[in-house]
Amino acid sequence: MVIWKKKCSTCCLLAYRSDRNETRKSNCSERMMWKYSPDSDPALRIYPVNFGDEGNYTCEIVSSEGNILFFSSLTVIVPPTVTLTFDKSKGAVCQASAGRPAADISWIPASNHSTEEEVHHPNGTVTRVSYIGWVNSTRPTVTCLVTHPATNQTLSLDLS
């Protein structure tokens, strides 16, 4: 027997009993299913995943040889949409939109004259914007580095 449970009182329980070839779902959405066939690979598949799926999951495998418990923690991350533009009043503008967690933004060449703003959206994502003044610079190009657990991006802008 294989049982997947999310740790909360009313959460999903997905079970398979091999001797009877029976599967059972309790409080599970249609997005939660077996990745393959539970008798050959009892992996859990959640697709599409959403923020409400975050949490701790337990897989219990029961056999004549004993019980095995596996614990897994699910954290949902969302890569940001990254843009680099120029604004006459603010200079170079690097924006990492709707990421989760918030992305980190840095500049090449490095500057201690950059400013950042952050907007927290109701869905749990974050938009981070960094501005760097670029008046009378000897360098014609500015590069924005965006670091995030789901993606790293480098964008360059020619300001000449």
Disulfide bonds with the S-S distance in Angstrom:
Cys8-Cys11 1.57
Cys12-Cys28 1.86
Cys94-Cys144 1.72
